[in-house]
Amino acid sequence: MVDLQRHARHLSLPNVGIEGQRRLVDASILIIGAGGLGSPAALYLAAAGVGHLGLVDDDVVDLSNLQRQILHTSESVGTPKVESAKKRLHALDAGVKVTAFQTRFNPGNAVQLLEMGWDLVIDGTDNIPTRYLIDDACALKGIPWVYGSIFQFEGQVSVFGYQGGPSYRDLFPEPPPPNAVPSCEEAGVFGVLPGVIGLLQATEAIKLLIGLNVALSGRLLIYDATAMTFTQLSFEQDKERAKVIDLSIASAMFADSEWCSLEDSSIQGDIEKQEAYVNKNMFNHISISDALQRRSTGWSPYILDVRSDGEYNEAHAASCDLQVPHDQVSTVLEQIPNDRDILVYCRSGMRSQIAAMSMIQSGYDATRLYNLDGGIIAWKSAAPDEIIN
């Protein structure tokens, strides 16, 4: 039942009204992760009137979480996150049904959890194997999901599997090398960043439920908190990509600490089917140690800095050949050679991935593109004498 007083401001909106609010009340959303992203998403979805929220998380509240995980309080420290979140959401609106699953979303329970009638899934996770599992499980069950990712001062948002639209595997055909992307614990995260990204996820979720245009299906939104900029990258469904028929490939990432084990014959065939696409369309990842070692033996890549002008002026690689913001790379392609290897770097490795994908879409050979994992942060740590401050 619609609470007319509580949701009066929605009811007065021409694109929501009583019918849109009824859709929200009747909706069920599963939020995987009750931390930095899940906190703002869950709070605003509950406040908007979504009738049923499911929360999946096996962690307990730690004092260090409170810098950004606003579902929880100091009194919650040491208690399960899903129980803390449920209490907070009911304090906001006791009429919202909250189902808590104190477990990790994993290959053993993914299908069972998604078979409980959810209209939509929100990704509030912080690790890459779980995202591939969410993507595959949602594809099998025909459920759209809203992706969110944060790293230090940068975040990403997209919508996958909406009305037959592209999936996470279309955007990221294969995972980066193990340990290439540090966790928030290792790399740190700007406290307000998950608030921005989580709210954007909730925005797309509400729009999807009430029938408004879902802007981020087939588009990746990138937010840079330092420059206060939003940029977008368009992508499409890859018709040649092997279709997901089970959870075997994602399961292998959970079974192997190095993520990608080929020992299991049940997944060997599917991986082989994807190799042609990956080799053609996915750029290389390279660590600064590997890059320095290769350069010592004669490797001489074209070095492209895709950070902002201000960041470049603060510090940059002495060997840099060209600097251009990542969202403007397409305007300077005539200056970038297409007959030699190209090393692309940014602050930490996120914007450079976007630039590399943009270059591939413009016709550059993916096998000659190298994304520097860890960006100039890693470079400055490993070889400070090569950085001009």
N, C-alpha and C positions, 0 to 999 in steps of 0.2 A: 504494500500500500504506500502511495506517495504521501510524504509528510509535507503538506502544503505550506506550512509556516517555515519549516527548516529549509526547504528548497525553493522558496519564493523567488529568489533572484534567477534561478534557472528557468522557472516557469514563465517568467516575463521575456525570456529570450526567444525570438521568432524561430530560431533553428533548433531549439530544444523543446520548450513548452511541456505540456502534460504528457504527451506521447513519448517524447525523448526521455523524460524523467522516469516514466514507467519502464522503458527499456533498461535504464540503469538499475532500477530496483530489481528487475527480473534477471539481471546479469550475474554471472559467476566468473571470477578472475583468479587464476592461480599465480601467486607471486613466489618465485623461486629465489630465496635469499631475503632475510629480514635485517639487512645491514644498511650500508650507506645509500644504495639505490632503492632498496625495498622500503626504507623508512619514508621518504617523501612521497613515493608512489602510493604506498598503502594509505597514508594519512589523507592524501587528496582524493583518492578513489573512494575511501569511506566517507569523507566529507561531501563528495559529489552525490552520494546516495547509492553506490553500487551495493546490491543486496547481499552478495556472498563473496567473501575473500578467503582464499586458501593461502596459507603461509608454510613454506618448506624451508627448514633450516635446522641443522644439528648442533649449532654452536651455542655457547653461553655468552652473556654480556660481560665484556671486559671494560675496565675503566678507560682504556685507550680508544674504545669504540665511540665514546660519547662526544668526541670532537666533531663527528659528522652523522652518526646514526641516531637521528632525533626521535625515533620511536621509543628509545630507552632513556632511563634516568639513573642517577647515582644509586637509587634504591634497588635498581634492577641488576646491579653488578653481581655476577655469580649465578644468575637464574637463566633458564633457557630463553633464547631470543624470541622464539615463537610465543611463549607464554607472556613475556614482557610486552611483546607487540600486541597480543590479543587484549591484554588489560588496557593498554593505551588506546587502542581503537574503540573499545567499548566505552571508555571514558569520553570519547568524542561523540559516539553515537551508539547507544546500546542496541539499537534496532538492526545494526549490521551483523549478519551471521559471519563469524570468523572461525574457520577450521584450521587448527594447528597440527602440523606434521613435523614432529621433532625427529627429523631424519635428513640425511643428505640425499639430494636428487642424484640417483645413480642408475646404471643399466638394469639393475635388478628390480627397481620399483618404478622406473620412468613410465612405462606403458600403463601400469596399474593406476598411478596417480593421475595420468591424463584421461583415463576412462571414466572419470567421476563427473563428467558433464560440464567442463569449463568452456566458456566462450572464447577465452583469450588467456595467454600466458605472458607474464612480465618477467624479464630476465633481470634479476638483481644479484647475479653471481659475480665472482671475481676470478674465475679461472677458465681457461680456454677449452679444456676437455668437456666441461659441463655445457658450454655454449654449443658445441657440436652435437652433444647428446640432446639438448633441447631442440635444436634444429631438426635432427633426424626423427625424434619422437613426435614432434608436432607435425612433421611432414607425413608420417605414417597415420596419424589420427586426424589430419585435416584441420588443425587448429592454428590460427595465426599467432605470432608472438612479437613482442616489442623488445628489441635489443637495446642494452645500454652498457657502456664501457667507460671506465675512468682510469686515468694514469697521471699522477702528479697534478698538472694544471690543465690537462686536456681531456675531452670526453667525446663520445660518439653515441648517436642514436639512429635506429632504423626500425622498419617494420618488415617482418619476413612472413612469407606464406599467406599473404592477404589476397583473397580472390584469385588464387592461382599465380600470384606474383613471385618474384625472385626469393631465394632463400639465402641463409647465411653462407652456405657452401657455394652459391653463385658469386658472392662477394669475396669470400676467402676460401678458395678451393682446397687449400691445405693449411694446416697450422704452421706457425713459425717454429723454429727449432726449440726443443725443450729449454726452459730457463732463459729464453731470449727476452721475455717480457717479465720484469720483476713484479712481485706482488705489491700491494699497497703498503704492507708492513716493511718490505725491503726498500721501496722507492719513495714512500711517503705519498700523501694525497692532500691537496688543498681542501680544507674542511668544507667549504661551501660548494665545491664542485659537484659532489653527488646530489646535492639539493637541486641544482640546475638541471642535471641530466635526468634525475628521477622525476622531476616535474614535467619535463618534456615527454618522458615515457607515459606518464599519466595522461597528458594532453592527447597524445595519439590514441591511447586506449579508449578514452571517453568519446572521442570523435568517431572511432570505429564502431563503438557500441550504439551510438545514437544515429548513425548513418551519415555523418558529415564526411567530407573529403579527407582521406588518410594521406597526408602529404608525403610521408616518408616511406611509402612502399616503392622500392626501386631507387631510393635515394638515401645516401648516407650523410647525416648532418654531423659536422665536426665543430666543436666548440673549443676555443682557445681562451682560457680565462685571463692569461697575461695580456694578450692583445685585445681582449674583449671582442672577438670576431666569431661569426658563424659562417661557415662555408659548406657547400654541398657537392657531393660526387654522385652522378647518376650511374646506375649499373642495370644490367638486364639478366634475365634468366638464360642460362647457358643450355641450349638444346642438346648439345653433345655430351653433357655431363651424365655419368651413370646415375640412374635414379636410385634413391634410397629404398631398399626393400626390407631391411631389418636394422637392428642396432649394432651389428657386428663391428663396423669400422669405428664407431664412437666408443664401443665397449673396449676395444683394444687399447685406446688411450688411457682408460682407467686401469687396465690390467698391467700396463707397462709403464714403469716410472719414466721412461724416455718417450712416452706417449705413443709412438708409432712402431709397434712390433709387427713384423711380417711373418712371424713363426706360425701363426694360426692359419691353417690352410683354408678355413671357412671364409676368411676375408681377403685372401690373396688375390682371388679373381677380380673382386670389385676394385681393389687398389690398382691392379694392372690396367683396368678399364679407364681409370682416372688419370693415369700417368701421361697419356698423350696430351690431354687438355692442360694438366698442370704444367708440364714442361713447356708448353707453347704459351701459356698465359700468366704464369706466376713468376714474379721476379725472385731474385736470390736474396737470402738473408746472410749477412756476414758480420762477425764480431770485430771489434777494433783490433784484437790480438791477431786474428787471421788476416785482416787487411794489412796491418803493419808487416806481418811476416811475408805476405805475398809481394808487397812493394819492395821489400829487401831483396827479392829475387827477380826484380825487373818489371813487376806489374805496374802499369801506369794508367790508371783509370781517369776519366774526366770527372772532376769533383764538383758536385752541385749542392749548394747550400739552399734549402727551401724554407728558411726561417724569415722572420720579418726584418726590415731594414734596421730597426733598433737593436734587435738581438745580434745581428751581424756586426754592427758597429761596436757592441760590447765585447764580443769575442768571436773569432772565426779561425778556421784552419788556414794556415799560411799557404797551403797548396790549393786552396779553393779556386776553381776556374770561373764560376758564375754563382751569383746569389740572386734569388728571386723568391718571393713568397709562394708557398705551395699551391695556393689557389690561382696563381697567375702563370704557372709553368706553361700552359698552353699558348700563352702570348709570346713566348720567346723560343719556341721550338727550333726556329731557324738558326739559333745560336748554339744549339746543343747537337753535337755530332751523333750520327746514328750508325757509325762504322767502328766504334770502339766501346770498351766497357765504361759504364757510368756508375760512380759511387754517389748515392744520394744520402744526405744527412739532414737532420733537424735538431731540435733540442734533445729529444729522448728516443726518437725512432717512430713516432706515430704519424706526424705530418708527412714525413718522407715516404711512408708507405702509400699514402693517398696520392702524392706526387708521382710515384712510380706507377701506380695503377692508371693514373691519368695519361701518362706517357705511353703505356701499353695500348690504351684505347686510341691513341693518336698514331699508332703504327710502329712504335719502337719494339725492338726485339727483347722480349722479357728475359732471355738467357744472358743478356749483356747488362741488365740492370741489377745493381746491388744496393740493398737497403742496409744502412749502417745501424745495427741494433744498439740501442743505448745512446745514439746520436753524439752530439758534441760533449755531452756530460761524460760518456765513456771515453771519448777521445782525449779530453782534457785530463782525465784521471790516469790514462795509460801513457800518454806522451805530451805532457804539458809544454814541452819546448817547441811543439809543432803548432801551438795555438797562439794567435796574436790577440792580445787583450787591449 
